[in-house]
Amino acid sequence: MRKIFFIIVSTMSIAASAQQILSPETLWKLGRVSVLGISKDKKSIVYKVSTPSIEENKSNSKFYTIPVTGGKATEVQETKGLIADKNISPNGNYMLSSQEVKVNKVLGKDIYPNLDKSNAQVYNGLDYRHWDTWNDGTVNHVFYGGIPADNVRLAAPIDIMKDEPFDSPQKPFGGDEDYIWSPDSKNIIYVSKKKFGTDYAISTNTDLYEYNLETKTTKNLTEANKGYDTNPQFSPTGNLTWLQMKRDGYEADKNDIIVRFKGMDMNLTANWDGSVESFNWSADGKKVYFTAAVDGTKQVFEVNFPGLTRIAVIVNQVTKGDFDVSDIIGFSGDNLIVTRNDMNHAAEVYSYNLKKKTWLQLTKVNDETYSKLALPKYERRYVTTTDGKKMLVWVILPPNFDKTKKYPTLLYCQGGPQSPLTQSYSFRWNFSLMASQGYVIVAPNRRGMYGHGQEWNEQISKDWGGQVMDDYLSAIDDVSKESYVDKARLGAVGASYGGYSVFYLAGIHNNRFKTFISHCGVFNLESMYGTTEEVFFNNWDHGGAYWEKDNAAAQKAYTKFNPITMVDKWNTPILIIQGGKDYRVPIGQGQEAFQAAQLRGVKSRFLLFPDENHWVLKPQNAQVWQSEFFKWLKETL
């Protein structure tokens, strides 16, 4: 009997040791699934798989269909005609599109035609650059025109925003979700922030506009609301629906579902303590399904639409589990088609049966790769904060975790600052990858995280260096009580606001940490205010400008909460990473931090990506990022 037991244990040990761990190279060979839609006959899903090529330094894509009931995927060369095109008018006569048009003279050679070799740029207001692009006088406009047919010459498409210096789709990330047809094909609804220059840079007031094809006139449908109005859709019964934030300048305000019904705007989620990410109407028009963060995950919710009846509006959570439902694609009978991922698995397409409450995985693009890997384990932990609240902390343990060993441990600081820390799967800040290199990861849902109520989310505004810093330290101190944590080998890492957090912690950590990594982090709040492109964000989160001496909130932010005021306490190695084309957190932030560290005599390194923005998108640059990230940890931790 003992011999049999020994053989079984030995076999299990060999199998475990034969498994690989996730590496940066493997991570960037995974297929990235994105869904185009459900086929016209409702029988299949049409999707794309993009796979990065390190050698070619780009991604290559293939298209597939797969039955909604599951089965074998079929590669297709052409997707046109497989799914309904939302940009074709319901009557089939016209098609919507967008393109860039030149409306302003900004370039020197445009202003002075005889100086055609000039590369000067002239600006009379802010919004002279956005995200990673300088404003050259062009904007996005919506067009409509006839649908091409064989041997038919069509008139040029009509620009419905002719000569306007405003964008639709919105820059930098807007797409064709920013414009739709009305059900009767008589109107086009589009999203635009009709502000220019400095007014644009200090506001979030996008509106929904309605352009009438017959009269060629435009009217503002949401003029009364001063915050974001986005994502227009019509319900199956013809009611305009959209997402709305109330307060101008607050990009992380509560996002609600608004339905315009018989001339009245009904807020379906007003009494629900959460923020909506995306939504879809049910086929019968009686419910709206939406995604939102909740307790460290993203799930599907439903809310009923009562019309003018006295039926109560009730929000229910539909799905539950330690995973993220990242997108609702649509419906197939009783099945909700979504994309789903978790910390160990990139997104795949799933079907969720609303009646049986069962899941069916449809695509299995990366299953073979994952089957060969020993994957980390993630655990929920609830930590009591310094103000007596319960905070969710994700703890990610290395593959083949042995609690009798001691592991170097990383505090992960989330960016945003108001963004959810859920079961996401990043191709850069990948918890599974970090844990697979032998690190325990501590990822707290600190103040400013969606999914724990609006009050929790809003507490970070005007308090960047306050309670949230206590939340970080409460999390790492609590997990450090575990015997498997090597308290002599703690590090802190993060990007954007997470990078700011690293710079700030470097001045207050009292020697808890042995190393730091900050990616595109805010270092100097004053120079950040003077160079970032979306000024509304700084006005809201810091309370105003640094020169407002009578503004107590602003003065507290620019003095007490400014990392530059504590550089004299820096004594810990730090890797500083920066994108050269990052105009949200401009290059000077990284340069100032590196210069301070070097002149202080602190071991430091500056990793610059001249052609990357706030993110690192090119495959070879991504490999350099991962290599330098883990090389630094090996050197210093």
Steps between C-alpha positions, in 0.01 A plus 500: 500500500783739590666422166184587306465823696864591423447437128188720494674784685807472277286509186317807626831672577636428152180632341514817707866561421435439129251788491631832377439840652370806318783703346496841325558324169206265553277786614560681173426191293147470637213572264294808587132443436263779397144444383354668192146385575234234466419390145182620331342156533589494875672164456865595540747742656736694274829585670860600440818358650801734501838346573807720556812420300821586683704454181277726287430738792129507420183297549345271240128427496273221381121481498281212607143390554381255764147369571318669790439150636872422500707288267778541249624841394522572128747748354346749257673734259217754476266617778299748294137392488531253788375743764256790482675829431379762750628774271248415226174686549199284595339576161816382325558824308800656672821420682672685785876546517755734649817662377743773593446844348719809517317792661774714657829642383754395759811408304738775394486387136117527509509853638789607275469306170823647368687338793415143408805353676405644838410254775378765743170460685290794626237466774264750658362271769549169677416160354808551285581134561301204630609157630787440254426731206555871431202689362568576133167667430309184406195362680277193465166556327199275432393450137209327331457396138343252266600135512733409213378251241654361182537757221318769700659842543404653835507858619771586753405418861354790695689641800232555766742712708629713214756764605455425872828481698368211712553125505266206447610231562663639813879495516707313593299177540158557343376276219177436316322450833489883502241518220179311418189516282153570634258209441315695227826583314415871512756606761859435600590513869864571581723579800711813506661740747428823317769702671825626354850578628526579872125449552543145368791422733312595817166328432347152471171629358431272206145505365278299268410686182225420251553582132189493278562383144208695355551841662881470530470644852653384828366523854656422837302222670676516838576869544375503861762248616847645553701176534563211262218376275623198303419162343166572327275204417135458410293242683306238298193720551676816377602676823831688490729368775846612608754520784522819701724659762362809672797716599714694254871439539458173694602216270437232766151611602219245545402372154124443468265356236258763368190418290307775320138382511206714383709815537626416850849389603486198732812408699480122543803472730461816709430309822760230443837560670727421211624624162408351162768408245298380199143387428273307260122486474318168517327402175153575640598844631397417858847485658842652465805280565819677601851438631645659813770443759398335827724376784814459292335352188292617202159340467176517301202678656144550381253780557135498399343777292159590647397769252233719662366224723541504876717188492816553705833519321719221638864419423605134537843343469480225235844336506731422794850361532868589510521615138431809291223522241676753283240541223139415424481406132128426468235233529426161347168378638540464877876532472704810566816508289792666681877509523644382832847488658674464834847568640634177352317496165467748216152578364299231322141497375242340730128436493301547821153343521277747683246233602730213594775732632765289329815592310629363171847595374477548124848603387808321630775695328755469781386184681783287363764748618348529847473121533880482495546763769510479877285802584498721808226494760312815597325553832261755645605667821312767694716746690384751760611852402618772737151654496331171584377398152528155339721506190526221244857401422585254227799281590656312209726207592773350277439170314566191711481724807663362815387677817809378685723713274553875507428703187591854390176701492378788284240760593315583178369858477213544255476797264197708417485619770132405483501168320396153614756240603322185393571163338651674199764347273759753388773434245736725696399522867420132506461355849527143373834580334639680804400221737644242258843659543484413872341809654198527728281787373292714736235698308273709724163642395598827668294821503407609149395156373167440328302207635480597867245780486521858379622639833802265499572596139486874563713509815822522300413831329697788658661245733766332284752472782257446785285199595595312185864486612388357832298243302813391312702464817218321683488245218873426483538499880210256542620254235857529632382326817488176300798271554550461125571873448865600516462835676860588412414479128196723439456715189236743372411538132240693300413718201335841450332577836664174607831656395414809707427264789847349468664845499295600805562176690873546438482798736283350776557122506738500799727240340224244440597462135827392347423611143257706290383505137299796364362502145379836359439622853406852610799642689452877514138614526586858403682418176239230431231771515704710259556234235223236506231527231177420691505785750149418628643191669752696708244770582267238642745268673718772652234765553638759258826659386820521702498882490163524680645598837160539666385155385564270799439176309738597219771619736480174695533302177795695360691503828415213735406252225777590254773232480769761427466632855629173646793418273735577789375175657568284192748225582372197304592378147248606237439413133324780313327419169365765262334528160635779282161560336303494823316833516273393789799460737766678292863398474617768742342310789731204449799722427452703818468188712810335349704817536396532865592138574836528327594826672392351832738211440215246491556195280270568204442420136305685228325288237374721216277395210520799262215389272260356759221687676356434848507132407755271333338357188773380264591131552879548514469797735270290717770233522757761601255629763453153650872421485600823677217466752609155619872574463459794738316285753774236487765767552331679787264255667 
